[in-house]
Amino acid sequence: MHKTISYKSYQKSPYRSIKHSTYFDIYDELFAPYRDKNITFVEIGILNGGSLFMWRDFFGPKARIIGIDLNPNAKKWEEEGFEIHIGSQSDENFWNNFNNSVGSIDIVLDDGGHSYEQQIITTEMLLDQVNDGGLIVVEDTHTSYLSGFGSRKYSFINYTKNFIDKINYRFGNFSHMNSDGRVWSIQFFESIVAFKINKVASNLLSEETHNNGISESAADFRYYDNKLISKILKINSSISYLKAIPGTRFILKLLINFLSKSTNKVKKYFK
């Protein structure tokens, strides 16, 4: 922590800021590539203003630093050269006005009220606002395991788990009805979730490719450690007329699916 660039900037800030000790290594990993560049950085949650100065020092003078808070007194930080917007992060109308006013963004850091409603609405309203190569970083996601921040069923972490499914539904053999191309990847840390935006990559057509290498017609051993499935497949391949019987492939697929679920080896890893 003490050797990180972000922690040094944190210590330089003339005004109070509160950060967890585990966050600084994460900040350096996620934000270091954006230092000394012309970026637009948005932080939600200002309190005493200390983090605004921290990020100005960290990113350098080329960065456009924007703060958002519900407390109208936060407007005073405009005198220090920051852009300040007052509004509720759970208010979709606020975000519509903010997006129209600010334009595209490179990094969003949500350190606001940490309720599930605030975190989810903020993410949803800003996903299309972030440039390719940009980030939405949500802090203090441990509130998803605490009381007083909303219904656990609709916690922010459950929202991100649902988003993982949406990303994987982009696979070419699946219906894209449940997929989502706004997020390229999601990175999880202790108490922090980072959404990485790359609309070009996340909207590529997912299809199988082959290089021009020589094929050795290698046998498929994927079911070799399941003796029963392996035996069934061997019988199926050795009796050629089975393939001509209608419905054989469908029944074989159902049988393999059933037998592949019969193992208990990994249950211990789901506790």
Buried (B, 14 or more C-beta within 10 A) or exposed (E): BEEBBBBBBBEEBEBEBEBBEEBBBBBBBBBEEBBEEEBBBBBBBBBEBBBBBBBBBBBBEEBBBBBBBBEEEBBEBEEBEBBBBBBBBBBEEBBEEBBEEBEEBBBBBBBBBBBBBBBBBBBEBBBEBBBBBBBBBBBBBBBBEEEEBBEEEEBBBBBBEEBEEBBEBBEEEEEEEEBBBBBBEBBEBEBBBBBBBBBEEBEEEEEEEEEEEEEEEEEEEEBEEBEEBBEBBEEBEEEEEBEEEEEEEEEBEEBBEEBEEEEEEEEEEEE
